[in-house]
Each structure stands twice: as structure tokens, then as C-alpha cells.
């Protein structure tokens, strides 16, 4: 069991201009800022990590509609609602008190009600509770429970709303009983061969695909047994949507990927060897990197490539450059069609799972740190030198280390990276990111 259970997903659905992005910004606050030390991650404002009280969750905006007629609004809202139903634990359905109850709201409410997913009804733009409460009550007619009045712009009512949202999260103690079989998400752009890989894995292991009890997703989790060991593969395929709009398709892909990655221990990013590594691959990889997951890059269709003795090195170099923010990722060249190196995929998954959950004794860590400091003096500024007192591992999945220092400001990113490299030299940790938390401790005389 990981130290951190899976973060629930909350998706926002609603007509244009009801204030979805205003709420998004109010909740996400400054947390949207791009991870500074991760070049290559472009942040679409599609998802954000939010913490309320002691519960963390991922907030997803299901889509922007720029329609020119009410039929289009309805069809696109249905599309959004479907994405939310497929991926979210809780759905936030947003309406606008000033526009009142609109026909398309009722139709989407019907769809949400039939999904049996928890829905929280949010009535936005209630700038004065006294003035608008009578209008808020009108939304009881949607038949999806109590309306929660808020003003996203003035940040009113948001705390009560979040209390209501986290009430619907799965109970933590229930989550603790979940099985501890490793979960592997197969992600990547459409048509890179994700499904063929899963089919090949199942085909060789003759396991009946079962819907595993307790998964709230419609994405099918597949059990695969390899060498007597059970794995759960989470598939993000199923993007065969007749969608005319490229942006919508990309958004849908990202939402599905966030949902799958959130539930996984290890992420396998499938890249098409013929197409090479793309900007879109980097976006998908960034989602796994930000969430601290074990990472394998599987280059598929490798059988179709003309090769000489340098081909693999050149390809690896391109991947490393495009995904420069995750130098720890394992790269493996496979062919789902011929089954080439698929057994190697399991070996790699096993190794990454082990590294992702590896704990290092405090004594050993402090020896490594002392040696590193002796070899390369910590930076100083205006005559004050950084001192590193103590290091300990606080968590696994991903391995997370706390370093106590005399002055946080002096602990430059590059020195943290240096310490990380020394720890990796000693323990490998291939395929998993490492997280460092720097804490200040006043000098003890």
C-alpha cells in the first residue's frame, strides 16, 4: 500500500460563462504555477491540484465551449458531462443564478442523475445571499439535490462548497483495504498501439478481462498474470471518438490520462517509433512526472524501423532531450505486433515498482550526504555558508527525502540535484522520481 492513497478527481461541468474558470482559479490559486525545474511541461489549465482541510484532490475543467447556437451548447455540454461521468469521483455541476434555470441545464442534469455519480450543484454569481436566495431555490427543480450558492469572483461560499465536495470522497479506511497489486497505466497519444500492447499481454496470459469490483471508472482495468504475479493494467485507450475538433480531442485525452495516472503506481508512456517523440508526448509525460509516478517509456513499432548500430542511441538521445525533465525514466524498445521484448517490459515494471517503494535507512543516507558535502562544498552567499544537518526519508511512492539545513534560501536547486545524483549513484532508483523537501533548523550552539 502506498503512503498516499489515490487522489480523488472532481470534474466541473456547466454552460459557457457560468464562471467555471473563475472558480477554477479561485480554488487552484497560485498552485497552477508551472513546476519551475521542469522544462518541457506546458501547463494547460485543464487540471489543478487542490487541498482543502487535509484532503487533496485533482480538479478538472471538462471543457471550454465557444458555440454559436443553443443546440451546439447542449451537445457539447453532454460531451463534457460524459467525460466527467467517465473519469470523476465527484461532479461539480455549475449554473448561474443571474441567467436562471435554462433548458440545457435540465437536460444535462438528467444525464448526471442517471450516472449515479455524486453530483454537487453549484449556483454561481450569488453576490448577496439575502438578495438572491429565492432565485437559488429555483434550482431544486433540477432534482440533483441541494443547490450550493457561491460567488466565485468574490470567493464567497467556497469553503462550504468544498466541505460538501469532500463529503462524497471515498472513505479513507475503505481505501486502505484496496488490493496492493501493482497498477500500471498505459498512456500515450491515440493510435500509438496502447490497446495492442494490452491485448498482447492478455493474449499471452489468457486472463479473462474482468471489471474489477470497486473501480468507479468505466475505463476497464485488466488483470494480467505474469510468472505467477498479478498486475492491474489501466488502459486509456477508447479514444475512437467522432470528434471534429482537435482541441476537444486533446483535452479529452489529457483528462483521461490524468485520471489513469492518478490511480497508477507506474506509468508506461507508449511512443510511436515511426513518428518519434513529440511535444504531445512531453505533455503526457509531464502529468506523470508532476504526480511522482514511476516511469517507463516504451517505444512501440520498433520492428518497423530501418536500423544500423547507432539507431537506438540516436532515438534514446532524442527522447532524453524532449523529456529532459525526467532523466530517471527507463526506456525500452518493443513491438506489440511481434511481441518483441514484451517480457522485458514486465522485468522493467518490476524493477521500477521496487525502486518507487524503496526505503533507505537514515544512517546510510546521512553517510552519503556527509560524503557528498565533503566532496563538493555547499554554496554560500554574502559570507554565510549553507550547512546540511541531517537527511531522512519521509515517504515512498515516490521516495521523498527531507533535508534539514541552516538556511533554505542557500539550498540552490543545483545543490539539491547534486545530492540527488549522489543518492542515485548509491541506490540507482531507476525509473522513479525522487522528491526533496528542504526544512530549516536554527543553528544549535
C-alpha positions in Angstrom: 0.0 0.0 0.0 1.4 3.4 -0.8 1.8 6.1 1.8 -0.6 8.2 -0.2 -3.9 6.8 -1.4 -5.1 7.8 -4.8 -6.3 11.4 -5.0 -10.0 11.7 -5.9 -10.9 13.5 -9.1 -13.5 16.3 -9.2 -14.8 17.5 -12.6 -16.5 20.7 -13.4 -19.4 20.8 -15.9 -21.5 23.8 -16.9 -22.7 26.1 -19.7 -20.4 28.8 -21.1 -20.0 31.9 -19.0 -21.3 30.4 -15.7 -17.9 31.1 -14.2 -16.2 27.7 -14.3 -12.7 29.2 -14.9 -13.3 31.8 -12.1 -14.0 29.0 -9.7 -11.1 27.0 -11.0 -8.7 30.0 -10.5 -10.1 30.7 -7.0 -9.6 27.0 -5.9 -6.3 26.5 -7.7 -4.9 29.8 -6.6 -1.2 30.0 -7.1 -0.8 26.3 -7.3 -1.2 26.4 -11.0 2.3 27.8 -11.5 4.4 25.6 -13.7 6.8 23.4 -11.9 9.9 25.6 -12.2 12.5 23.0 -12.6 10.6 21.0 -15.3 11.3 22.5 -18.7 9.1 21.0 -21.3 5.9 20.9 -19.2 3.4 23.2 -20.7 0.5 23.6 -18.4 -2.9 23.7 -19.9 -5.4 24.9 -17.3 -7.3 21.7 -17.6 -6.4 20.3 -14.2 -5.0 21.5 -10.9 -4.2 20.0 -7.6 -6.3 21.4 -4.7 -6.1 20.8 -1.0 -8.9 21.5 1.4 -8.5 20.8 5.1 -6.5 17.7 4.9 -7.9 16.2 1.7 -6.1 16.6 -1.6 -7.9 16.2 -4.9 -7.5 16.9 -8.6 -9.8 19.4 -10.1 -10.6 19.0 -13.8 -12.2 21.5 -16.1 -14.1 19.4 -18.7 -14.0 21.9 -21.5 -14.5 25.3 -22.9 -17.4 25.8 -25.3 -17.4 28.6 -27.8 -20.7 27.8 -29.5 -22.9 29.9 -31.7 -26.2 28.2 -31.0 -28.1 26.5 -28.2 -28.1 23.1 -29.9 -24.3 23.1 -30.0 -24.2 24.2 -26.4 -26.3 21.2 -25.4 -24.4 18.7 -27.4 -21.0 19.9 -26.1 -22.3 20.0 -22.6 -23.4 16.4 -23.0 -19.9 15.6 -24.2 -18.4 17.3 -21.1 -20.8 15.5 -18.8 -19.8 12.2 -20.4 -16.1 13.0 -19.8 -16.9 13.9 -16.2 -19.0 10.7 -15.6 -16.2 8.6 -17.1 -13.4 10.0 -15.1 -14.6 11.8 -11.9 -15.3 10.7 -8.4 -17.4 13.8 -7.8 -19.0 16.0 -10.4 -19.5 19.8 -9.8 -22.4 21.0 -11.9 -22.3 24.7 -12.2 -25.2 27.1 -13.0 -25.7 30.8 -13.0 -28.2 32.5 -10.7 -28.5 35.5 -13.0 -29.3 33.5 -16.1 -31.7 31.3 -14.1 -32.7 27.8 -14.9 -32.1 27.0 -18.6 -33.4 24.2 -20.7 -29.9 22.7 -21.4 -29.2 22.7 -17.6 -32.2 20.4 -17.1 -31.2 18.0 -19.9 -27.6 17.7 -18.6 -28.9 17.3 -15.0 -31.0 14.3 -16.2 -27.8 12.7 -17.7 -25.8 13.3 -14.5 -28.6 11.9 -12.3 -28.7 8.7 -14.3 -25.0 8.2 -13.9 -25.4 7.6 -10.1 -22.1 9.5 -9.5 -22.2 12.1 -6.7 -23.1 15.5 -8.1 -22.7 18.7 -6.2 -24.9 21.5 -7.6 -23.1 24.9 -7.5 -25.1 28.1 -8.1 -22.6 30.9 -9.0 -22.7 34.7 -9.1 -24.7 34.8 -5.8 -23.1 38.1 -4.8 -25.5 38.7 -2.0 -27.1 35.8 -0.2 -30.0 37.9 1.1 -30.9 39.2 -2.4 -30.6 36.0 -4.4 -31.6 33.2 -2.1 -35.1 33.0 -3.6 -33.6 32.5 -7.1 -31.2 29.9 -5.8 -34.2 27.7 -4.6 -35.4 27.5 -8.2 -32.5 25.1 -8.9 -34.1 22.5 -6.7 -36.2 21.8 -9.8 -33.1 20.1 -11.4 -33.7 17.2 -9.0 -30.0 16.7 -8.2 -30.0 17.8 -4.6 -29.4 21.0 -2.7 -28.0 24.0 -4.6 -24.8 25.4 -3.1 -24.8 29.2 -3.5 -21.4 30.8 -4.1 -19.7 33.8 -5.7 -16.5 32.5 -7.3 -15.5 36.1 -8.2 -15.8 37.3 -4.5 -14.7 34.0 -3.1 -17.9 33.6 -1.1 -19.4 30.3 -0.1 -16.4 28.4 -1.4 -15.5 26.8 1.9 -19.0 25.3 2.4 -18.9 24.1 -1.2 -15.6 22.3 -0.6 -16.9 20.7 2.6 -19.8 19.3 0.5 -17.4 18.0 -2.2 -15.1 16.1 0.2 -18.1 14.6 2.0 -18.5 12.5 -1.2 -15.0 11.2 -1.3 -14.5 7.5 -0.7 -13.8 6.9 2.9 -10.1 6.6 3.6 -10.4 3.5 5.7 -12.2 1.8 2.9 -9.5 2.8 0.5 -6.9 1.2 2.8 -8.4 -2.2 2.2 -7.8 -2.0 -1.5 -5.7 -4.7 -3.1 -2.0 -4.0 -3.3 -1.4 -5.4 -6.8 0.7 -3.0 -8.7 -1.2 -0.7 -11.0 0.3 0.2 -14.4 -1.3 2.9 -16.6 -0.6 2.6 -20.3 -0.8 6.1 -21.7 0.1 7.9 -24.9 -1.4 9.6 -27.9 -4.2 7.9 -29.9 -3.0 5.2 -32.3 0.4 4.6 -30.8 -0.5 1.0 -30.0 -1.7 1.1 -26.4 -4.5 -1.4 -26.9 -2.4 -3.8 -29.0 0.1 -3.9 -26.1 -2.6 -4.7 -23.6 -4.2 -7.3 -25.9 -0.8 -8.9 -26.5 -0.2 -9.1 -22.7 -3.6 -10.6 -22.1 -3.3 -12.9 -25.1 -0.1 -14.5 -23.8 -1.6 -14.8 -20.3 -5.1 -15.9 -21.1 -6.8 -13.9 -18.4 -10.5 -13.1 -18.7 -10.9 -9.4 -18.7 -13.0 -8.7 -15.7 -14.3 -5.4 -14.4 -12.6 -5.3 -11.0 -15.0 -4.6 -8.2 -14.5 -1.2 -6.5 -13.3 0.7 -9.6 -15.6 3.6 -10.2 -14.2 4.1 -13.7 -15.7 3.0 -16.9 -12.2 2.5 -18.1 -11.6 -1.2 -18.0 -8.9 -2.3 -15.6 -7.4 -5.6 -16.8 -5.8 -8.2 -14.7 -2.7 -9.7 -16.2 -0.8 -12.6 -14.5 2.9 -12.9 -15.5 5.2 -15.5 -13.9 2.6 -16.1 -11.2 2.4 -12.4 -10.3 -0.7 -10.3 -10.7 -0.8 -6.8 -12.2 -3.6 -4.4 -13.0 -3.3 -2.6 -16.3 -5.2 0.6 -16.6 -6.0 1.4 -20.2 -6.6 4.9 -21.5 -7.5 3.7 -25.0 -11.0 4.1 -26.3 -10.4 7.5 -27.9 -12.2 6.4 -31.0 -14.5 9.5 -30.8 -16.0 11.1 -33.8 -14.8 14.4 -32.9 -14.2 17.1 -35.4 -12.4 19.5 -33.1 -8.7 18.7 -32.4 -8.6 20.8 -29.2 -11.5 18.9 -27.7 -9.9 15.6 -28.5 -6.6 16.7 -27.0 -8.4 17.9 -23.8 -10.3 14.7 -23.6 -7.0 12.8 -23.9 -5.4 14.8 -21.1 -8.4 14.4 -18.8 -8.4 10.6 -19.4 -4.6 10.5 -18.8 -4.8 12.4 -15.5 -7.5 10.0 -14.4 -5.4 6.9 -15.2 -2.1 8.3 -13.9 -3.7 9.3 -10.6 -4.6 5.6 -10.0 -1.3 4.1 -11.1 2.0 3.2 -9.4 3.9 3.0 -12.7 3.1 4.8 -15.9 4.1 3.3 -19.3 4.2 6.1 -21.9 3.9 4.5 -25.4 5.7 6.4 -28.2 5.4 5.5 -31.9 8.9 4.7 -33.2 8.0 5.8 -36.7 6.7 9.2 -35.6 9.4 9.8 -33.0 8.9 11.7 -29.7 6.6 14.7 -29.9 5.5 17.7 -27.9 2.3 15.9 -27.0 4.3 13.0 -25.6 6.1 15.5 -23.4 2.7 16.9 -22.1 1.5 13.4 -21.2 4.9 12.6 -19.6 4.7 15.8 -17.6 1.4 14.7 -16.0 3.1 11.5 -14.6 6.2 13.5 -13.6 4.2 16.1 -11.6 2.4 13.3 -9.8 5.7 11.5 -8.8 4.9 8.2 -10.6 7.4 5.5 -11.7 8.0 6.0 -15.4 8.8 3.7 -18.4 8.9 4.9 -21.9 8.0 2.1 -24.3 9.0 2.8 -27.9 6.5 0.7 -29.9 6.6 -0.4 -33.6 10.4 -0.8 -33.3 10.2 -3.7 -35.7 9.2 -1.2 -38.5 12.4 0.9 -38.2 15.4 0.5 -40.5 18.3 0.2 -38.1 22.1 0.4 -38.0 24.3 0.1 -34.9 23.6 3.7 -33.9 19.8 3.8 -34.3 18.9 3.0 -30.7 21.4 5.6 -29.3 20.1 8.4 -31.6 16.5 7.6 -30.7 17.3 7.5 -27.0 19.0 10.8 -27.2 16.0 12.4 -28.8 13.7 11.1 -26.2 16.1 12.3 -23.4 16.2 15.8 -24.9 12.4 16.1 -25.4 11.7 14.7 -21.9 14.6 16.4 -20.2 12.6 16.9 -17.0 12.6 13.1 -16.4 16.1 11.8 -16.9 15.3 8.9 -14.5 12.7 7.3 -16.9 13.5 3.9 -18.2 13.4 3.5 -22.0 12.5 0.2 -23.6 12.1 -0.7 -27.4 9.2 -3.1 -28.1 6.8 -4.3 -30.8 3.3 -5.1 -29.8 2.8 -6.6 -33.2 5.6 -9.2 -33.0 5.7 -9.4 -29.2 9.3 -8.4 -29.3 10.7 -7.6 -25.8 7.3 -7.6 -24.1 8.7 -10.0 -21.4 11.4 -7.3 -20.8 8.5 -4.8 -20.2 7.5 -6.9 -17.1 11.1 -7.1 -15.8 11.3 -3.3 -16.2 7.9 -2.8 -14.5 9.0 -5.0 -11.5 12.3 -3.1 -11.1 10.5 0.3 -11.3 7.9 -0.8 -8.8 10.6 -1.8 -6.4 12.5 1.4 -6.7 9.4 3.5 -6.4 8.7 1.9 -3.0 12.3 1.7 -1.8 13.2 2.9 1.7 16.8 3.8 2.6 17.9 3.7 6.3 18.6 7.1 7.8 22.1 6.2 8.8 23.1 5.3 5.3 21.5 8.4 3.9 23.5 10.6 6.3 26.7 8.9 5.3 26.1 9.6 1.7 25.2 13.2 2.4 28.3 13.7 4.6 30.5 12.3 1.8 28.8 14.4 -0.8 29.3 17.6 1.3 33.0 16.7 1.8 33.5 16.3 -1.9 31.7 19.4 -3.0 31.3 22.3 -0.6 27.8 23.7 -0.2 27.2 27.2 -1.7 27.5 30.3 0.3 26.1 33.8 -0.1 27.4 37.1 1.4 29.7 35.1 3.7 27.0 32.8 5.0 27.5 29.2 4.1 24.8 26.6 3.7 25.0 23.8 6.3 23.3 20.5 5.8 22.5 18.9 9.2 20.5 15.8 8.6 18.6 13.9 5.9 15.8 11.3 6.4 13.3 9.6 4.1 9.8 10.6 4.8 7.8 8.6 2.3 7.7 6.2 -0.6 5.9 6.2 -3.9 7.8 8.4 -4.8 10.7 8.2 -2.4 10.6 11.5 -0.6 13.5 12.9 1.5 13.6 15.7 4.0 16.9 17.6 4.4 17.4 19.9 7.4 19.6 22.9 6.7 20.5 26.2 8.4 19.1 28.4 5.6 16.6 27.3 3.0 17.5 30.3 0.7 21.0 28.9 0.3 19.9 25.5 -0.8 20.0 26.0 -4.5 18.2 23.8 -6.8 21.5 22.7 -8.4 22.9 21.5 -5.0 19.7 19.5 -4.3 20.2 17.9 -7.7 23.8 17.1 -6.7 22.7 15.4 -3.5 20.0 13.5 -5.6 22.6 12.3 -8.0 24.8 11.0 -5.2 21.8 9.1 -3.7 21.1 7.7 -7.2 24.7 6.7 -7.6 24.4 4.6 -4.4 20.9 3.1 -4.9 20.0 3.5 -8.6 16.3 4.4 -8.2 15.9 3.9 -11.9 12.5 4.7 -13.3 11.3 6.7 -10.3 11.5 10.4 -9.5 12.8 11.5 -6.1 11.3 14.3 -4.1 13.2 16.6 -1.8 11.8 18.8 1.0 14.1 21.3 2.5 13.4 22.3 6.1 15.2 25.0 8.1 16.5 24.3 11.6 18.1 27.0 13.6 21.8 26.6 14.4 22.3 24.8 17.7 25.2 26.1 19.7 
